[in-house]
Amino acid sequence: MSSENGRPDKPPAQDPPGGEQLALIRETVRRAKPPRARPRTWRGAELAERDPVARVLVDKGLLHLDRLFDYAVPAAMDAEARPGARVRVRFGAGERGGRREGGRLVNGFIVERRADSDFPGVLAPIAQVLSPEPVLGPGLLRLCRAVADRYAGALADVVQLAVPPRMARAEKAPAAAGPAAPPPPPPGASSWARYPAGPGYLRALAAGESPRAVWTALPGPHWPEELATALAAALASGRGALAVLPDGRAAARVDAALTALVGDGRHVLLTADAGAEARYRRWLAVNRGQVRCVVGTRAAMFAPVHDLGLVAIWDDGDSSHRDPREPMPHAREVLLLRSARESCGFLLGAHGSTVEAAQLVETGWARLLAADRDAVRASAPLVRTVGDGDEARDPAARAARLPTLAWSTVREALRRGPVLVQVPRRGYVPRLACDRCREPARCAHCAGPLEATGGDAPPRCGWCGRDTPGWVCAECGGTRLRGRVFGARRTAEELGRAFPAVPVRTSGRDHVLDGVPDRPALVVSTPGAEPVAEGPGYAAALLLDGWALLSRPDLRAGEEALRRWLAAAALVRPHGEGGTVVVMAEPSLRPVQALVRWDPAGHARRELAERAELGFPPVSRMAAVTGPPEAVAGLLAAAGLPPDAEVLGPVPLPAPDAGRPRRPGGPPPGERWERALVRVPPGSGAALAAALRTARAARLARRGSEPVRVRVDPEDIG
């Protein structure tokens, strides 16, 4: 793991399985060698008297350069060049053609200081210490290394996700004096008493133990207070706590609940809404040990909390928990690594249940925290399907987007409070078709789908954005359009005409409402943007266009539909207070029946059993290899996959249409890519990731090699 002034010597040798004896022999030989002389540096710079060599993690993010590089520490930087500090070094320096070239300046982190270097030549000195603040501590570095190994990625890429960008003004601000606040008293059980094992879980956390649980939260507004109570119990033991939420609104609710429970100054909120400088200042307080508890969104999964007692995640099925940047780690898996490596408690909570959560319970790694059926029935609203009324005898009404049951439910509920309407698609009419032959309406320029933007505006292409005022169907010559899929704005418009005396509010990507008052109103929202209703909650909810969620060509379509429905239905009042939910989907489907029974854990167990029979994740570990056909075949041939690996495919990826934005990781326009899936049984996931990582690094080291993308645990396997 050494270099010559930023130029790698050679990849570090990998010990074969069972190489403890070989490592012992190497250590004996190393100890027998005479001590090296002090390293030499260019330009005759005076070196630090003690430990003049710094091992630096260069911020390159390239697999074939994923190692540490040795640099000399000038005497003038001795005090500031500490392990964990940010530095700038010249990368790619060396002698070429008899001339000394200094390379270009890049950022990096000092990992350790040493007395000598394994490289016998001349070391380049550190160019600049950007900050003496030790932001990359040993614990955080080990976590980043474990995440990089799990996802077959580069350590530098993971460190970029874990360490926020430097804000000089935040570092120079005076730090709070004194150590962290003393532990608060153990909290009471409060609403955790509704769960038979809940009070015992809190007592174990407060006593310094490390219980692990999968928590199926009851519907209603209590889950932020319950999660805050679990964090407070861990703080009461004198340890730290960390909670990761899917979005800033959920994190703000837990932050407010925790502040009311333990007071100010004991925790920080790490979200993008705080701004870069304020967020970095809070992160520094955690890194320095002045604050022992963090509530935040996805990036908080790496928060350097001292002496962790609990890591918690809410709604792990939300797609925002997976980072879109390489190597695309999932917050749930990172927290599982932290729980195992730091021997701390673990809590995975949600109204629903993913198959990964069910697997944690089935394997015995975590215990299920759930209420009994009587408590579930007392807390849940009444869920009705389109077969519960006259629609069962009227096929036309049953196929309607808003059947009689929906209208009557809304009309009755508006007398008592607000009504939530969940629509899977945003926009006005995002998909149009010919009114005569029903063929999808396409743009004449790029063949993209046409959409209506509202009112009398001409249809617009969803890909290139061109207006099409004189559209003519290429199949039948028709000129009239009809809607195939209706969005949230069109739904709000229809409901506004049907109930003119009731205000209609929308919540979606462009404008997300935090809450609505407890008075009659229609709230039209896309999934994940549902505002919280004040008081007892919504009087009713309509879950429209269930087919749009259930018909997705995705292995998780049913699980995701149920998760979104449960999240919306949990905001509705209990059945005893008149709360009603109407779901527009085929009643016989398994996710619909799980919603009616309010049984997310049972649905997840059945999904897990089916995936076990088919060998699908999470029962197996899987990696997706995408790229040009020759490159995919070459990487798989050179990877040295585990003996029990099974290669599925490759299959061609759909070529991107002209004018459509390229998806992350997708083929460039005009290129033909393939995807192969590599599947291994439990226990071989680490070997699979290491093999793919090594093979990909070897390809990147060869100039001119075609790119290959590797994703471990892909979610879009179809």
N, C-alpha and C positions, 0 to 999 in steps of 0.2 A: 504493500500500500504506500509506496514512495514514488517520487517523481524527480525529474531533473528540470527544476525551474518551471513547473507547470506542464512539462511534457511527460506523459506516463511512461514508466519503464516497461512494465508488462503487467498483465492482470495478475492479481494475487492468486496463489495456488489454493485450490479448494481441497480440504482434507476429505478423503473418502470416508464412507460410513464406517464407524468403529475405528477412527483414526486417533484415539487417545494416546496409544503408544508412539505413533509417529510424531505427534505434537510434543510428547515428552522428550523424544530424541532431538528434535529441533531445538527445544529450549536448552537441553544440555550442551549442544554444540554452540549455541549462541553465547551461553555463559562462559564457555571455554575460550572464546575468541578474545584477543586483546582489546582493550577499550579503544574506541575510535578517537581520532584527533578532533579538536573542535572544528566545526564546519567552516569552510571558506565561503566568502560571499563576494559578489561583484563590487567593483568600485571601492573595495577596501573599507567598507563600512564597519565600524566598531560594533561587536556583537554584545548581547546581554551576557553578564558574567555567569548567571545561573540559568540552566535550561534554555540554551540559545536557539533551539529548534522548535518551530511551531508546526503542528500538523493541522492543515486547513482543509475544510470542506468547501470546495469552490462551487459557487452558485451557477452551475452549467446545466444540470438537469439532463445530461446525456448518459445513457446506460454504459457505453464503453468508456466513459470517464468517471464512472461512479466509484471513486475511491478517494482516499485522502492524499494530499500533496504536502511535501515538506518545504518550508520556507525558513529563512534565517530571521531572527528577531534582533533588530538593531538595539543598541543600548539605550538610545533615546526613547524607545517604545516599551522598554522592559516592564514598567509599572502598569501600563494600560493594556498591553497585549495579554490579557488573561484568557483562560479557557472559557468559551461561550461568547466572546466578544466578536463584534462585526469588524471586518478588515477589508482592505482593498489590496489585491496582489496582482502581479503581472503574470498572466497565464499564457503559456506557449512560448516562454522565454527559453533561449538556448543559443548555441553556437551554430551558425550556418555559413558555409563557405569561408571560414576563417574570420567571420565577423560576429560580434556579439549583438544579439537582438533581444530587446527587452520584453516583447509580447505586448498584449493589450491589458488594460486594467479591468478587472472584474471583482465583484463582491464575493465575500466568503465569510466563514465562521471559524474561529480557532477552536479545535476540538481538544487538544492537549498540548502541553509544553514538555519537551524532552531534552535530555543532555546531548544526544547524538542522533544521527540520521542513518538509515539503512543505505542511503544513496552516497557513494563515495566521491561524487564530483562537487561542483560549485553550486551552492544554493543561492537563489535570488532572495533578496530581503523583502519583508513585508513593506509595501509601499505606504500604507496609511492605516491607522486604527480609527475607524469611523466612530466607534463608541466603545468605551470600556465596560459598558453594561453587559453582564453575562446573561444574554437572552437565550442561549442554547445550552441549557444545563445537561448534566449526564443523564438524568431521568428522561427528559424530553428527547434527547438524542437517541436513547435506546428505544423509546416508543416509535419514533420516526423510522428507525431502522427496521423494526418489526412490521410496521405498516408497509414499508417499501418491499420487504420480502414477501409479505402475504399477497400483494397485488402486482408482483413482478415489475415494480417500478424503480425509479432512481431515487436515492436518498435525498438529493438536492430538491427534487420536486415536492417531496413530502414536507421537507423543512420549510419550503415556501408557503405551504398551507398552514403550518403550525406556528410560525413566527410572524407576527404582523409587521408591516413596513415600519421603519423607524420614523418617529416624529421627534426631532431634536428638542423642540420646546417642551414636550411632555417629559423627556428625560431630564432636562435641566430644571424642571419645576421642583421645588423642595418636597421631599418625601415626608409622609406622615411620621411623626415621631413615635417611638415605642413599638412594642411587639403587637401581634394581633390581639383582638379583643378576647377576653376570657370566654370559655364555653358557656352558652346559655343553658338554662335548666331544661331537663327533658320535657318535651311537649306532651300534652294529653292526647288520648286516642281520637277525640272529636269524632268526625264522620267515618274514620277508619273502623269504628266499632261495627259498622254495617257489614264488614267482611270478617268471617270467623277467624281467619289467621292474621288479620290486620294489626290488632294491638300487640300480638307476639312479635311480629316483624319489627314494629317500632321499638319495642323493648330490647330486641337483639341489637339493633343499630345503636341505641343509646348506651348499651353495655359494652360497646367496642367490638362486637362481633361483625361478621361479614355475610349476612344472609343474601341470597339471590332469589329473585321472584319475578314472575310475569304477572302483571296486574291487569285484570279486565275491569276497567272502571265502570261504575254504574252511570246511567244517563243522568244528566242534570248539571248544575253549575258548580259542583263541589270539587271537581278533580284538581283545580289549581291549588286550593287550600290543602288537599290531601297530599299532593306532591311536595308542597312547601313544608308540611309537617314531617315528611320523611327526611327532607334535607335538614330540618332543625334537629331531628333525632340524631343524625350523624354528627352534626356540630356539637351536640350535647356530650358526645363521647370524647371531645377534644380533637377530633379529626376533621378533615376537609370534606367537601361535598361538591358535586358537579351535576348539573341538569342541562340537557340539550333538548330544545324545542324546535318544531318545524318552521316557525315564522316569528317575526317580531311581536305580533299581537299576542300569541300564546305565551311568549317569554315575558311580556309586560304583565300579563295576568298573574303568572307565578311570582314575578318580582314583587308585585304589590302584595300578594298574599304572604310572602316570606318577610317582607318589611313589617307588615302588621303583626307577624308572629314573633320575630326576634329583634326588631328594631333596626335602625340605620347603622351602617358601618360594618356590618358583619358579612356582607356579600356584595358582589358587583353584577351588573347586567352587561353582557357582551353581545351587542347587536350592531348591525350597520347603521341603524337609525341614530345612534349616539354621535356619529361623526368619527373620522379617523383619529383625530388627536385625543378626544375623550376616551375612545375605545382603547387606544394604546396606553393611556395613563392608567386606566383600570387594569389592563393586562399586566402592566409593570407592578401594580400593587399586589396582584396575585403571585407574580414571579418572585417578588421580594419577600413573600410570606406575610405581608401585612393584612391580607384578606384570605380567608380560608374557604370561601364558598362562591361558586360561579353559576349564574343562570344565563343561558345564551342560546344562540342559534348554531347552525352547523359548525362553523369554525371554532366554537368553544370546545369541541370534542378534544382538542389538543391543549386546552388551558393547563398551565403548569401548577396545578393546585398541590400544595404541600400535604403530605401524609393523608392521602385520600381514604375516606371511610365509606363513600357511596358515589357511584356513578349512575345516573338515571337518564332515560330517554323517553320522550312522549311521542306516540304515534309513529312508530318506526316504519310503517308502510308508506309514509309520505315521501314523494320523490325528491323533495328538497333536502332530505337527509343524505343524499349521495352527491358528493362534490363533482361538478362537471369537468374539473381540471385533472390532468394526469397526476397519479394513476387512478383517479376516481374512487377514493375510499368511501365507504358507507359509515355513517356515524355509529350505527349499531355495532358493527364489527370492530371499530376502533375502541368503543367503550367495553366490549367484551374482552379485547386484548388487555386493556387497562385493568379490568377487574381481575383477570387471571394473573397478570404480572405483578400487580401491586397489592393483591390479596385484600380487595375491598369489596363492599357490598354492591349489588347490582339490582336495578329496578327498571323493568320495561313495562310501560303503561300505555294503554289506549282503550278507546271504546270498542274497537274491533280486535282482531288478532291476525297476524301474518303467519304463514307456515313456518317461518324461522322462529317465531315465538313459540309456536306449538312444538317445534322440535326441541327447544330448550327444556320444555316441560316433559316431553316424552322420554328424553334421554336421562332425566333426573338431574340435569345440571342446575335447573331452577325450579322453584315451587310455584304452583298456581295460586294467585291471590284473587279470589272471585267470591261474590256474594251468593247466597243460596237463592233458589228460584222464587221464594216468596218476596225477598227483597227486590229482585229484578222486576217482578210483576208490579210491585208497588211503585217503582221508580220510572218504569218505561211507559211511553204513550201507547195508545191503541194503534196498531198498524193494520191498515186495510188495503186490499188489492182490488184491481178492476173487476174481479169475479165476485165481489161481495154484494153487489147490488143488481140492478136491472140489466147491467151490461152482460151478465151471464146469459141472458136470453135474447140479447140484441147484438149481433156481431158487429154491426156498423158502429154502435155506441162504444162497444168494447175496443174497437180499433181507433176511436177518436183520440186526439191528443189530450183534450180535456173533457172526459166523459161526464155524465150527470153526477156521479159520485163526487168528482173533484169540485164541480160548481157548488153542490149543496154543502160540502164540507167547508169550503171557503166562506160561503154566505153565513153559515152558522157560526164559524169561529171568529169572524170579524166583529161580532157583537161583544166578544170577550177580550180581544187583544189582537196583536199583530199576527200575520200569517207569513210563513217563509215558503218561497217557491224556489226550488233548486233546479237549474237548467244546465245540462252538461256543456253547452256550447255558448261562447260569447258572441258578440256582434248582433247583427239584425237578422239576415237570412244568409248564413254562410255557405249554403249550397243551393243551387237552382237547377231546374230541369225543364225540358220542353213540355208544355202543357198538353201537346197532342200525342207524342210518342214516348214521353217519359225518359228520354235520353238525357244524361247529365249535360248541362250547358257548359261549353268550353270556349276559351279565348281563342280567337282566330290567329293571334300572333304567337302565343307560346303554348297553347293547349291547356292552360291552367284552368281551374274551376272558377266559374263566375259566381259572384255573391252580390246580394242587395245590401246597400249601405243605409237604406232608410228613405222614407218619403217617396218623392217622385224622381229621385236621383237615378241615373242610368246604371245598369249592372256594371260591376267592376271586377277585373281579374284579381284573384287572390294571390297570384304569383308575381306578375309584372306590374300590377296596379293600373293598367290602362282601362279607361272607360269604354264601354261597348254600347253606344246608344241605339244602333240599328241592328241588333242581333238577329240572325236567321239560323235556324236549326240546320246543321249539315246533313241530317238523316232524312227529315221529312219536309223541310222548308218552312216549318212553323215559325211564328214570330212571337208567340205568347209564352211567358215563363211562369213557372209555379215553384213554390218552395219545397225543397226536399228535407232540409234540416233548418230548424228555427232557433235563433239565438236568444240571449237574455233580453236584449233591447226590444226585439219583436214581441216576446212574451209579455214584457212590461207594458207595451203599447196595447196589446189585446186585453190584458186585465184592466188597464186604465179605462178602456171603453166600456168594459162590462160592469165595472164598479166606479162610476164617475165621482162619487162622493167620498172615495177613500184615497188617501195619498199613496202613491207608488214610488218606492225607492229601489235603486239598483246598487249592487255591490259586485265588483269584478276586478279584473286586472288593472284597468285604468284608474279606478277609484274604489278602494276597499273601505267599507264602513266598519268602525270598531264596535258600535252598538246602536241600538234603536230603542226609543222609549216604549213604555208599556201602555200603548194605546193603539186602536185599530189602524192598521196600515198593511200594505202588501209589500213585502221585501223580496225582490227577485235577485238571486245570487248565483254565481257559478260555484262549483265545488271548491272548497277551501277558503272561500271569501265570505262565508256566512257570518254576519255580525251577531253578537250576543244580545238577546232581548232582555231589557231590565225586568226586575220583578221575578215572577215565577217562570218566565220563558214564553215562547211562542204558543199561541192557542192551537195552531195546526201547522202542518207542513205538507207541501206537494212535492213529490220527487218525480219530475217529468222526464220523458224520453229515456227510460231505462234501457231500451234497446241500443242506444248509442254507446252506453258503457259496456253492456254485456256482449256486444257483437265485435268488440275490438279483437284483432288477430294476435292475442297476447296470452301467454300462459297464466298471467295474473288477472285476467279480465274480470272473472267472478269475484276474486278477493278484493280487487280495487273498487268494484262497484259497491260491494257490501261495506267497505271501509268508508266510502264517501256518503252512503246513505245513513250509516250509523252516526257519523259525525254531525249530520244535519238533524237527524231524529233526536239526538241527545240534547238538542237545544229546545225541544218541545216539552210542555208541561206533562206531568204524569197522567195516566189514564184516569185516575181518581179525580183529577182536577179538570177533566174534559179535553186533555191533549190527544190529538188524532194526527196520524201520518197516513197519507195516501201515496202509494208507490205505483207508477205507471210502467209495469213490466209484466211479463208472463208469470202468473202466480205459481206455476208448477216448477219453476226453475229453483235450483238449490240456493243461490244467494237470496232470492226473494223469500223463500221459506225460512231461512236463517234470520232474516230481518223480522219476519212476523213473529217468530219464537223468541227473538232477541237472544240468539245463541251463537255469537261469533267464535267462541272457542270450539264448539262442536263442528262448525263449518271448517275451521282451520285444521282440525284433526283429520277430517275426511279428506281434505285436499292433500294433507301430508301423506296419508296412507296411499292415495292414488299415485302420488309422485314417487313414493318408495317402490311401488310395483313397476313403474316405468323407468326408474333410475334418473329422475329429474332432480335438479337442485330444490331444496338444500340438502337432500339426502346424499347426493353426489356433489363433488366439486367440479366446476366447469370453467373453461376459458374459451374465448372467441378469438380467432386469428383471422384478420381481414387484410386484404391487399390484392395486388395483381396476382393472377393465377400462378405464375412461375415463382414469385416471391413467397407465397403461402406454402407451396409445395417444397421449396428449398428450406424454409425455416423448419417445417415439420420434420423433414428428413434429417436435418442436422441437430435437432433439439435434444435427442437422447431422452425421449419421454419415458416415464416409469413403465415397467412391464405390464401393469394392469390398466394402462391408459387406453381409451377407445376413441378413435377419431371418427367423427360424424361429418360427412361431406367430403370435399367442399361443395358448396352450392353457389351459383352466381347471385350477387346482390343486385337489386333493381337499380338500373341506371338512372341518375337524376334527370328529371325533365328540364328542358330548356326554360330558363327564366326562374326556376324554383331555387330558393336559397339552399345551399349545400348543408346537409346535416352534419354535426360534429362526428368525425370519424368515417364519414361516407366517402365514396369515390369522387374524385374531381370530375367535372363535366367532360364527357367524351371518353372516359376511361372505363374499362370493365374490371370490376373487382369480384373476388370470391370470398366466402366466409367458411371456415371450418371450425367445428366445435370439438374440443378435446375434453373428454369426461373421464374422471377417475373416481374410485370409491373413497369412502371416508378413510382418513389416515394418509392419503397420498397427495393431498392438496399442496402441501409445502414443497414436495418434490416436483410436482407439475409446475408450480410457479417458478422454482429455481431453474428448471430445465428451459422453460420458455424465455426467462430473463437472460440466461447465459447465451442462448442461441441468438436472441435479438441483439444483444450487445456485440456479438461477433459480427453480425451483418452490418451494424452501424459503423464498426471499425473499418470496414472495407469501403473504400470510396466507390461511388457509383452504384451501390446496391439499392434496389428498389425498396421503398418503405413498407413495413409491415406493422400493423397495429395489433396489440395484444390487450385484451380486456379480461380480467379475472372476475368471476361471478357476474356475468352480464345479465341484465334484467330483460332485454328485448330479444329473447331467443325464439319467440313465436309460439 
